[in-house]
Amino acid sequence: MLLHEFDPNPRAVINPSDNHSRVTDCPRVAVSCFERHTFARMAERLGAEPFASKGMANLEVLFYRARYQGKEIALFNAYMGAAGCVGVIESLFALGVEKLVLFGTCGVLDRSIGDCGIIIPTVALRDEGASFHYAPPSDEIEVNPKYREEFIEILDHHQCTYTLGKVWTTDAFYRETAEKMERRKAAGCVCVDMECSAVAALARFRGKDVFHFFHASDNLDGGEWEAWSLSQDANITGKDKAALLALELAARIAERED
């Protein structure tokens, strides 16, 4: 199988450093999310200013600089889908970022979690292609080996309930069939996303620290799909709370980086 041809050589024909020069004063800690409206509110409230960009064929991703609790943090709006997301994060690491807190939406496979419920993935089922170029072939990969307990402390402080569990990462969300759903639930998955396993493989391959969590946005646990807060303008309070939690963790990490 092609996806079993993992090559551990860190040097490729095209490398992130070929396209991006290291920024001497780049923040070492970054926060990112996938929803553009959530990101826009977070960036505006922090008075973020762009300091670099990632040019792509169909869009430009801006990297911003902001301060939270006196700590300088990089911000960017993550690209949706495993391959694009990994490519943008590679650029971020090339600029000089070492630690990333990433959050976004997911579909739940357990309706008891509830809308905007916080989910901390511990393992990701690899049903996408990008991760197999960053880690040897396997069905699963560990997620969030670092900062998990620290993030739980923040959740407890803010009196937020949360769920720990396995995530099914797939890059074909229109092919999440009922039969596949039942198999993933039987394997222990509590939610489904599009990027987590690939980001975890990238972090391990590059030796970076990434903490990735979700807020539930739609429900696939049942006979019919329920959109919940998947719309950009739905449950803004819950989404902004997730942004706050991410910034809190980033500030703690940045404190140790100083």
C-alpha positions as CSV (number, residue, x, y, z in Angstrom):
1,M,0.0,0.0,0.0
2,L,1.2,3.5,-0.8
3,L,0.4,4.8,2.6
4,H,2.7,2.2,4.2
5,E,5.7,3.8,2.5
6,F,6.7,6.0,5.4
7,D,10.1,7.6,5.0
8,P,11.6,8.9,8.3
9,N,14.1,11.2,6.5
10,P,13.3,14.7,7.8
11,R,14.7,16.3,4.7
12,A,12.4,16.4,1.7
13,V,12.7,17.8,-1.8
14,I,10.6,20.8,-0.7
15,N,10.9,21.9,2.9
16,P,9.2,24.6,5.0
17,S,12.5,26.4,5.4
18,D,12.7,26.7,1.6
19,N,9.6,28.9,1.6
20,H,9.9,30.7,5.0
21,S,12.7,32.5,6.8
22,R,12.8,32.3,10.6
23,V,11.4,35.4,12.3
24,T,13.8,36.5,15.0
25,D,11.1,37.9,17.3
26,C,8.5,35.3,16.5
27,P,6.3,34.3,19.5
28,R,7.2,30.8,20.6
29,V,3.6,29.9,21.6
30,A,0.6,30.1,19.2
31,V,-3.2,29.7,19.4
32,S,-5.3,28.7,16.5
33,C,-8.9,27.7,15.7
34,F,-10.7,26.6,12.6
35,E,-13.9,28.8,12.7
36,R,-13.2,32.1,11.0
37,H,-15.8,34.1,13.0
38,T,-14.5,32.8,16.3
39,F,-10.9,33.6,15.3
40,A,-11.9,37.1,14.1
41,R,-13.5,37.9,17.5
42,M,-10.5,36.6,19.4
43,A,-8.0,38.5,17.2
44,E,-10.0,41.7,17.5
45,R,-10.4,41.6,21.3
46,L,-6.6,41.1,21.6
47,G,-5.7,43.8,19.1
48,A,-3.7,41.3,17.1
49,E,-1.4,42.6,14.4
50,P,-0.1,40.5,11.4
51,F,3.7,39.7,11.3
52,A,3.9,37.1,8.6
53,S,1.8,35.2,6.0
54,K,1.5,31.9,4.2
55,G,0.7,32.3,0.6
56,M,-1.3,29.5,-1.0
57,A,-2.8,29.1,-4.5
58,N,-6.3,30.1,-3.4
59,L,-5.8,32.1,-0.3
60,E,-3.4,33.8,2.1
61,V,-3.1,32.8,5.8
62,L,-2.0,35.6,8.0
63,F,0.0,35.0,11.2
64,Y,-0.7,37.5,14.0
65,R,1.0,38.7,17.1
66,A,-1.0,39.6,20.3
67,R,-0.6,39.8,24.0
68,Y,-2.7,37.9,26.6
69,Q,-2.0,38.2,30.3
70,G,1.2,40.0,29.5
71,K,2.5,37.1,27.3
72,E,3.1,37.5,23.6
73,I,1.3,34.8,21.6
74,A,1.0,34.1,17.8
75,L,-2.5,33.7,16.4
76,F,-3.7,32.2,13.1
77,N,-6.9,30.8,11.5
78,A,-6.2,27.1,10.9
79,Y,-6.9,25.6,7.5
80,M,-9.7,23.0,7.4
81,G,-8.7,19.5,6.4
82,A,-5.7,17.4,7.4
83,A,-3.3,18.1,4.5
84,G,-3.9,21.9,4.3
85,C,-3.9,22.2,8.1
86,V,-0.5,20.4,8.4
87,G,1.0,22.6,5.6
88,V,0.1,25.8,7.4
89,I,1.4,24.6,10.7
90,E,4.6,23.5,9.0
91,S,5.0,27.2,7.9
92,L,4.3,28.3,11.5
93,F,7.0,26.1,12.9
94,A,9.4,27.4,10.2
95,L,8.8,30.9,11.4
96,G,9.9,30.0,14.9
97,V,6.8,28.8,16.9
98,E,7.5,25.8,19.1
99,K,4.2,25.2,21.0
100,L,0.7,25.3,19.6
101,V,-2.8,25.2,21.3
102,L,-5.3,24.3,18.6
103,F,-9.1,24.1,19.0
104,G,-12.1,23.7,16.8
105,T,-15.4,22.0,16.1
106,C,-16.1,18.3,16.0
107,G,-19.1,16.1,15.5
108,V,-20.1,14.0,18.5
109,L,-20.8,10.2,18.4
110,D,-22.3,10.5,21.9
111,R,-25.2,12.9,22.1
112,S,-24.8,13.1,25.9
113,I,-21.8,15.4,25.4
114,G,-24.0,18.3,24.4
115,D,-23.6,21.3,22.3
116,C,-20.2,23.1,22.7
117,G,-19.1,20.5,25.2
118,I,-15.3,20.4,25.6
119,I,-13.6,17.2,24.4
120,I,-10.0,16.3,25.0
121,P,-8.8,13.7,22.6
122,T,-6.4,11.2,23.9
123,V,-6.1,8.9,20.8
124,A,-6.9,9.6,17.2
125,L,-8.0,7.0,14.7
126,R,-6.1,7.7,11.5
127,D,-8.7,7.8,8.6
128,E,-6.9,10.5,6.6
129,G,-3.8,10.5,4.4
130,A,-1.4,13.2,5.7
131,S,-0.4,11.5,9.0
132,F,1.0,8.5,7.1
133,H,3.8,10.7,5.7
134,Y,4.8,11.9,9.2
135,A,4.5,8.6,11.2
136,P,4.8,4.9,10.5
137,P,1.5,3.2,9.5
138,S,-0.9,2.3,12.3
139,D,-4.6,2.6,13.0
140,E,-4.2,5.0,15.9
141,I,-1.9,7.7,17.2
142,E,-1.6,9.2,20.7
143,V,-2.9,12.7,21.0
144,N,-2.0,15.4,23.6
145,P,0.7,13.6,25.6
146,K,1.7,17.0,27.1
147,Y,-0.4,19.7,28.9
148,R,-3.4,17.4,29.4
149,E,-3.5,17.7,33.1
150,E,-2.7,21.4,33.0
151,F,-5.6,22.0,30.7
152,I,-7.9,20.0,33.0
153,E,-6.9,22.3,35.8
154,I,-8.0,25.3,33.7
155,L,-11.3,23.6,32.9
156,D,-11.9,22.9,36.6
157,H,-11.1,26.5,37.5
158,H,-13.7,27.7,35.0
159,Q,-16.2,25.0,36.1
160,C,-16.3,23.5,32.6
161,T,-17.3,19.9,32.2
162,Y,-15.3,17.8,29.7
163,T,-15.0,14.5,28.0
164,L,-11.8,12.5,27.5
165,G,-11.8,10.0,24.6
166,K,-10.8,8.8,21.2
167,V,-11.5,10.8,18.0
168,W,-12.1,9.5,14.6
169,T,-10.2,11.7,12.1
170,T,-11.4,11.5,8.5
171,D,-10.9,13.9,5.6
172,A,-14.1,12.9,3.8
173,F,-16.9,14.2,6.0
174,Y,-19.5,13.5,3.3
175,R,-18.6,9.8,3.5
176,E,-19.3,9.3,7.2
177,T,-21.8,6.6,6.6
178,A,-24.0,5.0,9.2
179,E,-22.1,1.7,9.1
180,K,-18.8,3.5,9.5
181,M,-20.2,5.5,12.4
182,E,-21.2,2.3,14.2
183,R,-17.8,0.8,13.7
184,R,-16.0,3.9,15.0
185,K,-18.3,4.0,18.1
186,A,-17.6,0.4,18.7
187,A,-13.9,1.2,18.6
188,G,-14.4,3.7,21.3
189,C,-14.6,7.0,19.4
190,V,-16.6,9.8,21.1
191,C,-16.3,12.3,18.2
192,V,-15.2,12.9,14.7
193,D,-12.9,15.6,13.2
194,M,-10.8,16.2,10.1
195,E,-7.3,17.1,11.3
196,C,-6.4,15.7,14.7
197,S,-4.4,12.6,13.8
198,A,-2.4,14.4,11.2
199,V,-1.5,17.3,13.5
200,A,-0.5,14.8,16.2
201,A,1.8,13.0,13.7
202,L,3.3,16.3,12.5
203,A,4.0,17.4,16.1
204,R,5.7,14.1,16.9
205,F,7.8,14.1,13.7
206,R,9.0,17.7,14.1
207,G,9.5,17.5,17.9
208,K,7.0,20.2,18.7
209,D,4.3,20.4,21.4
210,V,0.7,20.7,20.2
211,F,-2.4,20.5,22.4
212,H,-5.6,20.0,20.4
213,F,-9.1,20.1,21.9
214,F,-12.6,20.4,20.5
215,H,-16.0,22.0,21.3
216,A,-18.9,19.8,20.1
217,S,-20.7,21.4,17.2
218,D,-23.0,18.8,15.6
219,N,-24.5,15.5,16.5
220,L,-24.1,12.2,14.5
221,D,-25.3,9.9,17.2
222,G,-28.7,8.9,15.9
223,G,-30.7,8.4,12.8
224,E,-30.4,11.9,11.5
225,W,-27.7,14.6,11.6
226,E,-28.3,17.5,13.9
227,A,-26.4,20.7,13.1
228,W,-26.4,22.2,16.7
229,S,-23.9,25.1,16.7
230,L,-22.1,24.2,13.5
231,S,-23.2,27.6,11.9
232,Q,-20.6,30.3,12.4
233,D,-23.0,32.5,14.3
234,A,-24.5,29.9,16.6
235,N,-23.7,29.6,20.3
236,I,-21.1,32.4,20.2
237,T,-20.9,32.3,24.0
238,G,-19.8,28.7,24.0
239,K,-17.3,29.2,21.2
240,D,-15.7,32.3,22.8
241,K,-15.4,30.3,26.1
242,A,-13.4,27.7,24.1
243,A,-11.1,30.5,22.8
244,L,-10.6,31.8,26.4
245,L,-9.6,28.3,27.6
246,A,-7.1,28.0,24.7
247,L,-5.6,31.4,25.6
248,E,-5.4,30.5,29.2
249,L,-3.3,27.4,28.4
250,A,-1.1,29.3,26.0
251,A,-0.4,31.9,28.6
252,R,0.7,29.3,31.1
253,I,3.0,27.7,28.5
254,A,4.4,31.1,27.5
255,E,5.1,31.8,31.1
256,R,7.6,28.9,31.2
257,E,9.1,29.9,27.9
258,D,10.2,33.3,29.2
